[in-house]
Amino acid sequence: MRRVRWTAHAEASLRDREIDRTEAQHTIDAPDRRIASRGGRTVLARRYDDPVLGQPMALCVVLEEHGAETVVVTVYKSSKLDKYLKGGAA
């Protein structure tokens, strides 16, 4: 199993965007969609019901793979479910 390291920016994103770390970890463990992104990064997206906003959202985790380590770069949520979960342009 790969080691997961959270950057300071990712930790701050969890706090600032009111995202539960357990929800973000669940997205890493069981994403609904993987999206290749620029710079060799990967966006993992999963639909979840946001308790803060009270609506379904796409929870996105941006990763970089470094050898045996997965680095979480940032975490964000979006109301654009089609874009992140149904194959729209990311």
PyMOL Python script that loads the backbone (N, CA, C, O; Angstrom):
from pymol import cmd

cmd.read_pdbstr("""\
ATOM      1  N   MET A   1       0.843  -1.187   0.000  1.00  0.00           N
ATOM      2  CA  MET A   1       0.000   0.000   0.000  1.00  0.00           C
ATOM      3  C   MET A   1       0.883   1.243   0.000  1.00  0.00           C
ATOM      4  O   MET A   1       1.890   1.304   0.705  1.00  0.00           O
ATOM      5  N   ARG A   2       0.494   2.225  -0.794  1.00  0.00           N
ATOM      6  CA  ARG A   2       1.279   3.452  -0.924  1.00  0.00           C
ATOM      7  C   ARG A   2       1.117   4.347   0.301  1.00  0.00           C
ATOM      8  O   ARG A   2       0.036   4.440   0.882  1.00  0.00           O
ATOM      9  N   ARG A   3       2.180   4.984   0.670  1.00  0.00           N
ATOM     10  CA  ARG A   3       2.151   5.977   1.744  1.00  0.00           C
ATOM     11  C   ARG A   3       1.505   7.239   1.200  1.00  0.00           C
ATOM     12  O   ARG A   3       1.816   7.653   0.083  1.00  0.00           O
ATOM     13  N   VAL A   4       0.609   7.864   1.967  1.00  0.00           N
ATOM     14  CA  VAL A   4      -0.044   9.113   1.566  1.00  0.00           C
ATOM     15  C   VAL A   4       0.489  10.233   2.442  1.00  0.00           C
ATOM     16  O   VAL A   4       0.435  10.167   3.670  1.00  0.00           O
ATOM     17  N   ARG A   5       1.010  11.277   1.775  1.00  0.00           N
ATOM     18  CA  ARG A   5       1.513  12.463   2.488  1.00  0.00           C
ATOM     19  C   ARG A   5       0.663  13.664   2.096  1.00  0.00           C
ATOM     20  O   ARG A   5       0.426  13.895   0.910  1.00  0.00           O
ATOM     21  N   TRP A   6       0.211  14.418   3.065  1.00  0.00           N
ATOM     22  CA  TRP A   6      -0.608  15.601   2.836  1.00  0.00           C
ATOM     23  C   TRP A   6       0.282  16.836   2.918  1.00  0.00           C
ATOM     24  O   TRP A   6       0.969  17.034   3.920  1.00  0.00           O
ATOM     25  N   THR A   7       0.279  17.668   1.883  1.00  0.00           N
ATOM     26  CA  THR A   7       1.051  18.912   1.922  1.00  0.00           C
ATOM     27  C   THR A   7       0.387  19.894   2.889  1.00  0.00           C
ATOM     28  O   THR A   7      -0.780  19.735   3.248  1.00  0.00           O
ATOM     29  N   ALA A   8       1.144  20.904   3.301  1.00  0.00           N
ATOM     30  CA  ALA A   8       0.585  21.947   4.164  1.00  0.00           C
ATOM     31  C   ALA A   8      -0.581  22.643   3.458  1.00  0.00           C
ATOM     32  O   ALA A   8      -1.570  23.012   4.091  1.00  0.00           O
ATOM     33  N   HIS A   9      -0.451  22.817   2.136  1.00  0.00           N
ATOM     34  CA  HIS A   9      -1.523  23.449   1.378  1.00  0.00           C
ATOM     35  C   HIS A   9      -2.794  22.598   1.415  1.00  0.00           C
ATOM     36  O   HIS A   9      -3.892  23.131   1.572  1.00  0.00           O
ATOM     37  N   ALA A  10      -2.649  21.283   1.271  1.00  0.00           N
ATOM     38  CA  ALA A  10      -3.803  20.384   1.320  1.00  0.00           C
ATOM     39  C   ALA A  10      -4.464  20.432   2.700  1.00  0.00           C
ATOM     40  O   ALA A  10      -5.691  20.461   2.799  1.00  0.00           O
ATOM     41  N   GLU A  11      -3.668  20.441   3.745  1.00  0.00           N
ATOM     42  CA  GLU A  11      -4.201  20.539   5.111  1.00  0.00           C
ATOM     43  C   GLU A  11      -4.960  21.845   5.307  1.00  0.00           C
ATOM     44  O   GLU A  11      -6.032  21.861   5.912  1.00  0.00           O
ATOM     45  N   ALA A  12      -4.402  22.942   4.793  1.00  0.00           N
ATOM     46  CA  ALA A  12      -5.075  24.240   4.902  1.00  0.00           C
ATOM     47  C   ALA A  12      -6.362  24.250   4.084  1.00  0.00           C
ATOM     48  O   ALA A  12      -7.354  24.854   4.492  1.00  0.00           O
ATOM     49  N   SER A  13      -6.350  23.581   2.929  1.00  0.00           N
ATOM     50  CA  SER A  13      -7.548  23.510   2.088  1.00  0.00           C
ATOM     51  C   SER A  13      -8.684  22.789   2.810  1.00  0.00           C
ATOM     52  O   SER A  13      -9.838  23.210   2.730  1.00  0.00           O
ATOM     53  N   LEU A  14      -8.364  21.719   3.504  1.00  0.00           N
ATOM     54  CA  LEU A  14      -9.384  21.013   4.288  1.00  0.00           C
ATOM     55  C   LEU A  14     -10.046  21.963   5.275  1.00  0.00           C
ATOM     56  O   LEU A  14     -11.271  22.023   5.377  1.00  0.00           O
ATOM     57  N   ARG A  15      -9.230  22.690   5.986  1.00  0.00           N
ATOM     58  CA  ARG A  15      -9.713  23.619   7.012  1.00  0.00           C
ATOM     59  C   ARG A  15     -10.486  24.781   6.394  1.00  0.00           C
ATOM     60  O   ARG A  15     -11.608  25.071   6.808  1.00  0.00           O
ATOM     61  N   ASP A  16      -9.891  25.442   5.410  1.00  0.00           N
ATOM     62  CA  ASP A  16     -10.485  26.638   4.819  1.00  0.00           C
ATOM     63  C   ASP A  16     -11.772  26.348   4.050  1.00  0.00           C
ATOM     64  O   ASP A  16     -12.674  27.184   4.003  1.00  0.00           O
ATOM     65  N   ARG A  17     -11.853  25.169   3.451  1.00  0.00           N
ATOM     66  CA  ARG A  17     -13.018  24.814   2.623  1.00  0.00           C
ATOM     67  C   ARG A  17     -14.019  23.944   3.375  1.00  0.00           C
ATOM     68  O   ARG A  17     -14.990  23.449   2.803  1.00  0.00           O
ATOM     69  N   GLU A  18     -13.763  23.768   4.665  1.00  0.00           N
ATOM     70  CA  GLU A  18     -14.657  23.003   5.544  1.00  0.00           C
ATOM     71  C   GLU A  18     -14.951  21.604   4.987  1.00  0.00           C
ATOM     72  O   GLU A  18     -16.101  21.192   4.840  1.00  0.00           O
ATOM     73  N   ILE A  19     -13.856  20.895   4.685  1.00  0.00           N
ATOM     74  CA  ILE A  19     -13.953  19.533   4.168  1.00  0.00           C
ATOM     75  C   ILE A  19     -13.410  18.595   5.237  1.00  0.00           C
ATOM     76  O   ILE A  19     -12.305  18.791   5.744  1.00  0.00           O
ATOM     77  N   ASP A  20     -14.188  17.583   5.574  1.00  0.00           N
ATOM     78  CA  ASP A  20     -13.771  16.592   6.553  1.00  0.00           C
ATOM     79  C   ASP A  20     -12.669  15.712   5.953  1.00  0.00           C
ATOM     80  O   ASP A  20     -12.811  15.203   4.842  1.00  0.00           O
ATOM     81  N   ARG A  21     -11.591  15.542   6.682  1.00  0.00           N
ATOM     82  CA  ARG A  21     -10.465  14.757   6.180  1.00  0.00           C
ATOM     83  C   ARG A  21     -10.874  13.313   5.877  1.00  0.00           C
ATOM     84  O   ARG A  21     -10.358  12.705   4.940  1.00  0.00           O
ATOM     85  N   THR A  22     -11.787  12.774   6.660  1.00  0.00           N
ATOM     86  CA  THR A  22     -12.271  11.413   6.423  1.00  0.00           C
ATOM     87  C   THR A  22     -12.946  11.313   5.060  1.00  0.00           C
ATOM     88  O   THR A  22     -12.773  10.318   4.356  1.00  0.00           O
ATOM     89  N   GLU A  23     -13.713  12.333   4.680  1.00  0.00           N
ATOM     90  CA  GLU A  23     -14.363  12.359   3.362  1.00  0.00           C
ATOM     91  C   GLU A  23     -13.310  12.425   2.256  1.00  0.00           C
ATOM     92  O   GLU A  23     -13.431  11.743   1.238  1.00  0.00           O
ATOM     93  N   ALA A  24     -12.287  13.239   2.456  1.00  0.00           N
ATOM     94  CA  ALA A  24     -11.212  13.345   1.454  1.00  0.00           C
ATOM     95  C   ALA A  24     -10.476  12.014   1.329  1.00  0.00           C
ATOM     96  O   ALA A  24     -10.158  11.582   0.221  1.00  0.00           O
ATOM     97  N   GLN A  25     -10.207  11.367   2.453  1.00  0.00           N
ATOM     98  CA  GLN A  25      -9.528  10.073   2.419  1.00  0.00           C
ATOM     99  C   GLN A  25     -10.396   9.040   1.708  1.00  0.00           C
ATOM    100  O   GLN A  25      -9.880   8.200   0.970  1.00  0.00           O
ATOM    101  N   HIS A  26     -11.706   9.094   1.922  1.00  0.00           N
ATOM    102  CA  HIS A  26     -12.617   8.169   1.233  1.00  0.00           C
ATOM    103  C   HIS A  26     -12.557   8.383  -0.282  1.00  0.00           C
ATOM    104  O   HIS A  26     -12.664   7.427  -1.049  1.00  0.00           O
ATOM    105  N   THR A  27     -12.387   9.626  -0.707  1.00  0.00           N
ATOM    106  CA  THR A  27     -12.249   9.928  -2.137  1.00  0.00           C
ATOM    107  C   THR A  27     -10.973   9.306  -2.691  1.00  0.00           C
ATOM    108  O   THR A  27     -10.965   8.798  -3.812  1.00  0.00           O
ATOM    109  N   ILE A  28      -9.905   9.341  -1.917  1.00  0.00           N
ATOM    110  CA  ILE A  28      -8.644   8.712  -2.338  1.00  0.00           C
ATOM    111  C   ILE A  28      -8.818   7.194  -2.429  1.00  0.00           C
ATOM    112  O   ILE A  28      -8.347   6.566  -3.378  1.00  0.00           O
ATOM    113  N   ASP A  29      -9.479   6.623  -1.460  1.00  0.00           N
ATOM    114  CA  ASP A  29      -9.641   5.165  -1.391  1.00  0.00           C
ATOM    115  C   ASP A  29     -10.635   4.620  -2.412  1.00  0.00           C
ATOM    116  O   ASP A  29     -10.453   3.519  -2.932  1.00  0.00           O
ATOM    117  N   ALA A  30     -11.697   5.398  -2.704  1.00  0.00           N
ATOM    118  CA  ALA A  30     -12.755   4.891  -3.592  1.00  0.00           C
ATOM    119  C   ALA A  30     -13.324   6.012  -4.461  1.00  0.00           C
ATOM    120  O   ALA A  30     -14.478   6.405  -4.286  1.00  0.00           O
ATOM    121  N   PRO A  31     -12.518   6.534  -5.404  1.00  0.00           N
ATOM    122  CA  PRO A  31     -13.020   7.630  -6.251  1.00  0.00           C
ATOM    123  C   PRO A  31     -14.068   7.124  -7.245  1.00  0.00           C
ATOM    124  O   PRO A  31     -14.051   5.964  -7.657  1.00  0.00           O
ATOM    125  N   ASP A  32     -14.971   8.020  -7.615  1.00  0.00           N
ATOM    126  CA  ASP A  32     -15.938   7.717  -8.676  1.00  0.00           C
ATOM    127  C   ASP A  32     -15.299   7.916 -10.046  1.00  0.00           C
ATOM    128  O   ASP A  32     -15.708   7.301 -11.030  1.00  0.00           O
ATOM    129  N   ARG A  33     -14.278   8.795 -10.095  1.00  0.00           N
ATOM    130  CA  ARG A  33     -13.635   9.100 -11.377  1.00  0.00           C
ATOM    131  C   ARG A  33     -12.199   9.554 -11.147  1.00  0.00           C
ATOM    132  O   ARG A  33     -11.903  10.251 -10.176  1.00  0.00           O
ATOM    133  N   ARG A  34     -11.314   9.149 -12.050  1.00  0.00           N
ATOM    134  CA  ARG A  34      -9.916   9.594 -12.076  1.00  0.00           C
ATOM    135  C   ARG A  34      -9.740  10.451 -13.318  1.00  0.00           C
ATOM    136  O   ARG A  34     -10.129  10.047 -14.414  1.00  0.00           O
ATOM    137  N   ILE A  35      -9.161  11.625 -13.154  1.00  0.00           N
ATOM    138  CA  ILE A  35      -8.976  12.544 -14.273  1.00  0.00           C
ATOM    139  C   ILE A  35      -7.498  12.899 -14.359  1.00  0.00           C
ATOM    140  O   ILE A  35      -6.922  13.417 -13.402  1.00  0.00           O
ATOM    141  N   ALA A  36      -6.882  12.620 -15.506  1.00  0.00           N
ATOM    142  CA  ALA A  36      -5.489  13.028 -15.718  1.00  0.00           C
ATOM    143  C   ALA A  36      -5.460  14.545 -15.823  1.00  0.00           C
ATOM    144  O   ALA A  36      -6.298  15.148 -16.493  1.00  0.00           O
ATOM    145  N   SER A  37      -4.497  15.149 -15.162  1.00  0.00           N
ATOM    146  CA  SER A  37      -4.393  16.606 -15.154  1.00  0.00           C
ATOM    147  C   SER A  37      -2.991  17.013 -15.587  1.00  0.00           C
ATOM    148  O   SER A  37      -2.125  16.159 -15.773  1.00  0.00           O
ATOM    149  N   ARG A  38      -2.770  18.282 -15.744  1.00  0.00           N
ATOM    150  CA  ARG A  38      -1.472  18.762 -16.212  1.00  0.00           C
ATOM    151  C   ARG A  38      -0.386  18.550 -15.154  1.00  0.00           C
ATOM    152  O   ARG A  38      -0.659  18.436 -13.959  1.00  0.00           O
ATOM    153  N   GLY A  39       0.816  18.505 -15.631  1.00  0.00           N
ATOM    154  CA  GLY A  39       1.960  18.328 -14.743  1.00  0.00           C
ATOM    155  C   GLY A  39       2.055  16.942 -14.151  1.00  0.00           C
ATOM    156  O   GLY A  39       2.727  16.751 -13.137  1.00  0.00           O
ATOM    157  N   GLY A  40       1.395  15.964 -14.761  1.00  0.00           N
ATOM    158  CA  GLY A  40       1.442  14.606 -14.254  1.00  0.00           C
ATOM    159  C   GLY A  40       0.569  14.363 -13.032  1.00  0.00           C
ATOM    160  O   GLY A  40       0.646  13.304 -12.408  1.00  0.00           O
ATOM    161  N   ARG A  41      -0.248  15.329 -12.696  1.00  0.00           N
ATOM    162  CA  ARG A  41      -1.133  15.182 -11.548  1.00  0.00           C
ATOM    163  C   ARG A  41      -2.398  14.416 -11.923  1.00  0.00           C
ATOM    164  O   ARG A  41      -2.756  14.304 -13.095  1.00  0.00           O
ATOM    165  N   THR A  42      -3.061  13.895 -10.898  1.00  0.00           N
ATOM    166  CA  THR A  42      -4.326  13.191 -11.075  1.00  0.00           C
ATOM    167  C   THR A  42      -5.353  13.812 -10.152  1.00  0.00           C
ATOM    168  O   THR A  42      -5.060  14.099  -8.991  1.00  0.00           O
ATOM    169  N   VAL A  43      -6.565  14.023 -10.668  1.00  0.00           N
ATOM    170  CA  VAL A  43      -7.675  14.498  -9.856  1.00  0.00           C
ATOM    171  C   VAL A  43      -8.590  13.306  -9.607  1.00  0.00           C
ATOM    172  O   VAL A  43      -9.086  12.687 -10.549  1.00  0.00           O
ATOM    173  N   LEU A  44      -8.808  12.993  -8.354  1.00  0.00           N
ATOM    174  CA  LEU A  44      -9.767  11.971  -7.971  1.00  0.00           C
ATOM    175  C   LEU A  44     -11.040  12.684  -7.545  1.00  0.00           C
ATOM    176  O   LEU A  44     -10.995  13.622  -6.749  1.00  0.00           O
ATOM    177  N   ALA A  45     -12.178  12.240  -8.076  1.00  0.00           N
ATOM    178  CA  ALA A  45     -13.446  12.910  -7.758  1.00  0.00           C
ATOM    179  C   ALA A  45     -14.458  11.885  -7.276  1.00  0.00           C
ATOM    180  O   ALA A  45     -14.488  10.742  -7.733  1.00  0.00           O
ATOM    181  N   ARG A  46     -15.291  12.332  -6.331  1.00  0.00           N
ATOM    182  CA  ARG A  46     -16.344  11.481  -5.784  1.00  0.00           C
ATOM    183  C   ARG A  46     -17.538  12.358  -5.411  1.00  0.00           C
ATOM    184  O   ARG A  46     -17.379  13.459  -4.885  1.00  0.00           O
ATOM    185  N   ARG A  47     -18.716  11.852  -5.692  1.00  0.00           N
ATOM    186  CA  ARG A  47     -19.939  12.558  -5.291  1.00  0.00           C
ATOM    187  C   ARG A  47     -20.147  12.339  -3.795  1.00  0.00           C
ATOM    188  O   ARG A  47     -20.010  11.225  -3.289  1.00  0.00           O
ATOM    189  N   TYR A  48     -20.483  13.435  -3.096  1.00  0.00           N
ATOM    190  CA  TYR A  48     -20.825  13.306  -1.681  1.00  0.00           C
ATOM    191  C   TYR A  48     -21.807  14.393  -1.312  1.00  0.00           C
ATOM    192  O   TYR A  48     -21.913  15.413  -1.993  1.00  0.00           O
ATOM    193  N   ASP A  49     -22.524  14.165  -0.225  1.00  0.00           N
ATOM    194  CA  ASP A  49     -23.490  15.147   0.262  1.00  0.00           C
ATOM    195  C   ASP A  49     -22.788  16.041   1.261  1.00  0.00           C
ATOM    196  O   ASP A  49     -22.422  15.608   2.354  1.00  0.00           O
ATOM    197  N   ASP A  50     -22.602  17.295   0.875  1.00  0.00           N
ATOM    198  CA  ASP A  50     -21.867  18.241   1.705  1.00  0.00           C
ATOM    199  C   ASP A  50     -22.734  18.680   2.885  1.00  0.00           C
ATOM    200  O   ASP A  50     -23.805  19.250   2.678  1.00  0.00           O
ATOM    201  N   PRO A  51     -22.289  18.424   4.122  1.00  0.00           N
ATOM    202  CA  PRO A  51     -23.092  18.803   5.283  1.00  0.00           C
ATOM    203  C   PRO A  51     -23.107  20.313   5.534  1.00  0.00           C
ATOM    204  O   PRO A  51     -24.052  20.826   6.134  1.00  0.00           O
ATOM    205  N   VAL A  52     -22.090  21.019   5.090  1.00  0.00           N
ATOM    206  CA  VAL A  52     -22.021  22.473   5.286  1.00  0.00           C
ATOM    207  C   VAL A  52     -23.004  23.179   4.352  1.00  0.00           C
ATOM    208  O   VAL A  52     -23.759  24.051   4.782  1.00  0.00           O
ATOM    209  N   LEU A  53     -22.991  22.799   3.077  1.00  0.00           N
ATOM    210  CA  LEU A  53     -23.848  23.444   2.086  1.00  0.00           C
ATOM    211  C   LEU A  53     -25.206  22.762   1.941  1.00  0.00           C
ATOM    212  O   LEU A  53     -26.139  23.343   1.386  1.00  0.00           O
ATOM    213  N   GLY A  54     -25.316  21.541   2.435  1.00  0.00           N
ATOM    214  CA  GLY A  54     -26.577  20.822   2.366  1.00  0.00           C
ATOM    215  C   GLY A  54     -26.986  20.440   0.957  1.00  0.00           C
ATOM    216  O   GLY A  54     -28.171  20.464   0.625  1.00  0.00           O
ATOM    217  N   GLN A  55     -26.015  20.087   0.123  1.00  0.00           N
ATOM    218  CA  GLN A  55     -26.322  19.705  -1.254  1.00  0.00           C
ATOM    219  C   GLN A  55     -25.266  18.735  -1.764  1.00  0.00           C
ATOM    220  O   GLN A  55     -24.167  18.663  -1.214  1.00  0.00           O
ATOM    221  N   PRO A  56     -25.596  17.985  -2.817  1.00  0.00           N
ATOM    222  CA  PRO A  56     -24.592  17.090  -3.393  1.00  0.00           C
ATOM    223  C   PRO A  56     -23.488  17.898  -4.067  1.00  0.00           C
ATOM    224  O   PRO A  56     -23.744  18.904  -4.728  1.00  0.00           O
ATOM    225  N   MET A  57     -22.267  17.436  -3.884  1.00  0.00           N
ATOM    226  CA  MET A  57     -21.099  18.112  -4.432  1.00  0.00           C
ATOM    227  C   MET A  57     -20.137  17.070  -4.979  1.00  0.00           C
ATOM    228  O   MET A  57     -20.228  15.888  -4.649  1.00  0.00           O
ATOM    229  N   ALA A  58     -19.217  17.524  -5.817  1.00  0.00           N
ATOM    230  CA  ALA A  58     -18.085  16.695  -6.227  1.00  0.00           C
ATOM    231  C   ALA A  58     -16.932  17.070  -5.295  1.00  0.00           C
ATOM    232  O   ALA A  58     -16.552  18.237  -5.197  1.00  0.00           O
ATOM    233  N   LEU A  59     -16.389  16.078  -4.624  1.00  0.00           N
ATOM    234  CA  LEU A  59     -15.228  16.292  -3.777  1.00  0.00           C
ATOM    235  C   LEU A  59     -14.010  15.853  -4.583  1.00  0.00           C
ATOM    236  O   LEU A  59     -13.937  14.707  -5.025  1.00  0.00           O
ATOM    237  N   CYS A  60     -13.061  16.755  -4.773  1.00  0.00           N
ATOM    238  CA  CYS A  60     -11.904  16.502  -5.634  1.00  0.00           C
ATOM    239  C   CYS A  60     -10.608  16.556  -4.828  1.00  0.00           C
ATOM    240  O   CYS A  60     -10.394  17.460  -4.020  1.00  0.00           O
ATOM    241  N   VAL A  61      -9.756  15.573  -5.069  1.00  0.00           N
ATOM    242  CA  VAL A  61      -8.453  15.500  -4.423  1.00  0.00           C
ATOM    243  C   VAL A  61      -7.404  15.452  -5.530  1.00  0.00           C
ATOM    244  O   VAL A  61      -7.445  14.575  -6.392  1.00  0.00           O
ATOM    245  N   VAL A  62      -6.469  16.392  -5.505  1.00  0.00           N
ATOM    246  CA  VAL A  62      -5.411  16.458  -6.515  1.00  0.00           C
ATOM    247  C   VAL A  62      -4.161  15.789  -5.950  1.00  0.00           C
ATOM    248  O   VAL A  62      -3.675  16.143  -4.876  1.00  0.00           O
ATOM    249  N   LEU A  63      -3.649  14.799  -6.714  1.00  0.00           N
ATOM    250  CA  LEU A  63      -2.523  13.985  -6.262  1.00  0.00           C
ATOM    251  C   LEU A  63      -1.342  14.057  -7.211  1.00  0.00           C
ATOM    252  O   LEU A  63      -1.488  14.330  -8.402  1.00  0.00           O
ATOM    253  N   GLU A  64      -0.170  13.805  -6.652  1.00  0.00           N
ATOM    254  CA  GLU A  64       1.030  13.534  -7.430  1.00  0.00           C
ATOM    255  C   GLU A  64       1.584  12.210  -6.924  1.00  0.00           C
ATOM    256  O   GLU A  64       1.557  11.944  -5.722  1.00  0.00           O
ATOM    257  N   GLU A  65       2.085  11.381  -7.827  1.00  0.00           N
ATOM    258  CA  GLU A  65       2.679  10.102  -7.457  1.00  0.00           C
ATOM    259  C   GLU A  65       4.198  10.260  -7.503  1.00  0.00           C
ATOM    260  O   GLU A  65       4.757  10.695  -8.510  1.00  0.00           O
ATOM    261  N   HIS A  66       4.849   9.907  -6.415  1.00  0.00           N
ATOM    262  CA  HIS A  66       6.306   9.983  -6.316  1.00  0.00           C
ATOM    263  C   HIS A  66       6.822   8.662  -5.766  1.00  0.00           C
ATOM    264  O   HIS A  66       6.828   8.448  -4.554  1.00  0.00           O
ATOM    265  N   GLY A  67       7.256   7.775  -6.662  1.00  0.00           N
ATOM    266  CA  GLY A  67       7.745   6.468  -6.214  1.00  0.00           C
ATOM    267  C   GLY A  67       6.677   5.719  -5.448  1.00  0.00           C
ATOM    268  O   GLY A  67       5.594   5.458  -5.973  1.00  0.00           O
ATOM    269  N   ALA A  68       6.981   5.371  -4.200  1.00  0.00           N
ATOM    270  CA  ALA A  68       6.039   4.633  -3.365  1.00  0.00           C
ATOM    271  C   ALA A  68       5.134   5.557  -2.562  1.00  0.00           C
ATOM    272  O   ALA A  68       4.396   5.104  -1.687  1.00  0.00           O
ATOM    273  N   GLU A  69       5.192   6.856  -2.858  1.00  0.00           N
ATOM    274  CA  GLU A  69       4.448   7.843  -2.081  1.00  0.00           C
ATOM    275  C   GLU A  69       3.412   8.561  -2.946  1.00  0.00           C
ATOM    276  O   GLU A  69       3.679   8.926  -4.091  1.00  0.00           O
ATOM    277  N   THR A  70       2.234   8.752  -2.375  1.00  0.00           N
ATOM    278  CA  THR A  70       1.194   9.578  -2.990  1.00  0.00           C
ATOM    279  C   THR A  70       1.146  10.889  -2.220  1.00  0.00           C
ATOM    280  O   THR A  70       1.011  10.894  -0.997  1.00  0.00           O
ATOM    281  N   VAL A  71       1.257  12.003  -2.941  1.00  0.00           N
ATOM    282  CA  VAL A  71       1.258  13.317  -2.300  1.00  0.00           C
ATOM    283  C   VAL A  71      -0.057  14.021  -2.630  1.00  0.00           C
ATOM    284  O   VAL A  71      -0.384  14.226  -3.798  1.00  0.00           O
ATOM    285  N   VAL A  72      -0.810  14.391  -1.583  1.00  0.00           N
ATOM    286  CA  VAL A  72      -2.044  15.146  -1.760  1.00  0.00           C
ATOM    287  C   VAL A  72      -1.652  16.616  -1.851  1.00  0.00           C
ATOM    288  O   VAL A  72      -1.130  17.199  -0.901  1.00  0.00           O
ATOM    289  N   VAL A  73      -1.918  17.205  -3.029  1.00  0.00           N
ATOM    290  CA  VAL A  73      -1.522  18.585  -3.290  1.00  0.00           C
ATOM    291  C   VAL A  73      -2.577  19.559  -2.785  1.00  0.00           C
ATOM    292  O   VAL A  73      -2.253  20.538  -2.113  1.00  0.00           O
ATOM    293  N   THR A  74      -3.851  19.289  -3.110  1.00  0.00           N
ATOM    294  CA  THR A  74      -4.945  20.141  -2.659  1.00  0.00           C
ATOM    295  C   THR A  74      -6.241  19.350  -2.676  1.00  0.00           C
ATOM    296  O   THR A  74      -6.321  18.263  -3.248  1.00  0.00           O
ATOM    297  N   VAL A  75      -7.249  19.919  -2.039  1.00  0.00           N
ATOM    298  CA  VAL A  75      -8.579  19.330  -1.950  1.00  0.00           C
ATOM    299  C   VAL A  75      -9.585  20.450  -2.153  1.00  0.00           C
ATOM    300  O   VAL A  75      -9.438  21.536  -1.594  1.00  0.00           O
ATOM    301  N   TYR A  76     -10.615  20.180  -2.960  1.00  0.00           N
ATOM    302  CA  TYR A  76     -11.667  21.177  -3.147  1.00  0.00           C
ATOM    303  C   TYR A  76     -12.980  20.495  -3.460  1.00  0.00           C
ATOM    304  O   TYR A  76     -13.013  19.316  -3.812  1.00  0.00           O
ATOM    305  N   LYS A  77     -14.065  21.247  -3.329  1.00  0.00           N
ATOM    306  CA  LYS A  77     -15.383  20.726  -3.680  1.00  0.00           C
ATOM    307  C   LYS A  77     -16.002  21.627  -4.726  1.00  0.00           C
ATOM    308  O   LYS A  77     -15.706  22.820  -4.803  1.00  0.00           O
ATOM    309  N   SER A  78     -16.875  21.027  -5.535  1.00  0.00           N
ATOM    310  CA  SER A  78     -17.494  21.765  -6.632  1.00  0.00           C
ATOM    311  C   SER A  78     -18.942  21.320  -6.789  1.00  0.00           C
ATOM    312  O   SER A  78     -19.275  20.154  -6.577  1.00  0.00           O
ATOM    313  N   SER A  79     -19.785  22.256  -7.161  1.00  0.00           N
ATOM    314  CA  SER A  79     -21.182  21.921  -7.453  1.00  0.00           C
ATOM    315  C   SER A  79     -21.338  21.443  -8.894  1.00  0.00           C
ATOM    316  O   SER A  79     -22.436  21.057  -9.296  1.00  0.00           O
ATOM    317  N   LYS A  80     -20.258  21.463  -9.680  1.00  0.00           N
ATOM    318  CA  LYS A  80     -20.300  21.062 -11.097  1.00  0.00           C
ATOM    319  C   LYS A  80     -20.152  19.540 -11.212  1.00  0.00           C
ATOM    320  O   LYS A  80     -19.111  19.028 -11.624  1.00  0.00           O
ATOM    321  N   LEU A  81     -21.217  18.837 -10.838  1.00  0.00           N
ATOM    322  CA  LEU A  81     -21.178  17.375 -10.824  1.00  0.00           C
ATOM    323  C   LEU A  81     -20.924  16.807 -12.209  1.00  0.00           C
ATOM    324  O   LEU A  81     -20.154  15.856 -12.346  1.00  0.00           O
ATOM    325  N   ASP A  82     -21.551  17.367 -13.246  1.00  0.00           N
ATOM    326  CA  ASP A  82     -21.354  16.866 -14.609  1.00  0.00           C
ATOM    327  C   ASP A  82     -19.896  16.976 -15.028  1.00  0.00           C
ATOM    328  O   ASP A  82     -19.354  16.058 -15.645  1.00  0.00           O
ATOM    329  N   LYS A  83     -19.266  18.078 -14.702  1.00  0.00           N
ATOM    330  CA  LYS A  83     -17.882  18.300 -15.111  1.00  0.00           C
ATOM    331  C   LYS A  83     -16.937  17.270 -14.507  1.00  0.00           C
ATOM    332  O   LYS A  83     -16.070  16.740 -15.203  1.00  0.00           O
ATOM    333  N   TYR A  84     -17.096  16.985 -13.233  1.00  0.00           N
ATOM    334  CA  TYR A  84     -16.143  16.113 -12.548  1.00  0.00           C
ATOM    335  C   TYR A  84     -16.556  14.642 -12.499  1.00  0.00           C
ATOM    336  O   TYR A  84     -15.703  13.771 -12.332  1.00  0.00           O
ATOM    337  N   LEU A  85     -17.844  14.355 -12.639  1.00  0.00           N
ATOM    338  CA  LEU A  85     -18.284  12.981 -12.454  1.00  0.00           C
ATOM    339  C   LEU A  85     -18.847  12.302 -13.675  1.00  0.00           C
ATOM    340  O   LEU A  85     -18.961  11.077 -13.704  1.00  0.00           O
ATOM    341  N   LYS A  86     -19.205  13.076 -14.695  1.00  0.00           N
ATOM    342  CA  LYS A  86     -19.833  12.471 -15.858  1.00  0.00           C
ATOM    343  C   LYS A  86     -19.026  12.634 -17.134  1.00  0.00           C
ATOM    344  O   LYS A  86     -19.564  12.477 -18.230  1.00  0.00           O
ATOM    345  N   GLY A  87     -17.768  12.941 -17.010  1.00  0.00           N
ATOM    346  CA  GLY A  87     -16.909  12.964 -18.181  1.00  0.00           C
ATOM    347  C   GLY A  87     -16.837  14.287 -18.914  1.00  0.00           C
ATOM    348  O   GLY A  87     -16.347  14.336 -20.042  1.00  0.00           O
ATOM    349  N   GLY A  88     -17.311  15.357 -18.304  1.00  0.00           N
ATOM    350  CA  GLY A  88     -17.209  16.669 -18.941  1.00  0.00           C
ATOM    351  C   GLY A  88     -15.768  17.150 -18.966  1.00  0.00           C
ATOM    352  O   GLY A  88     -14.893  16.508 -18.384  1.00  0.00           O
ATOM    353  N   ALA A  89     -15.512  18.249 -19.617  1.00  0.00           N
ATOM    354  CA  ALA A  89     -14.159  18.796 -19.686  1.00  0.00           C
ATOM    355  C   ALA A  89     -13.719  19.268 -18.314  1.00  0.00           C
ATOM    356  O   ALA A  89     -14.385  20.087 -17.682  1.00  0.00           O
ATOM    357  N   ALA A  90     -12.602  18.748 -17.864  1.00  0.00           N
ATOM    358  CA  ALA A  90     -12.101  19.121 -16.533  1.00  0.00           C
ATOM    359  C   ALA A  90     -11.131  20.215 -16.605  1.00  0.00           C
ATOM    360  O   ALA A  90     -10.613  20.650 -15.577  1.00  0.00           O
TER     361      ALA A  90
END
""", "prot")
cmd.dss("prot")
cmd.show_as("cartoon", "prot")
cmd.util.cbc("prot")
cmd.orient("prot")
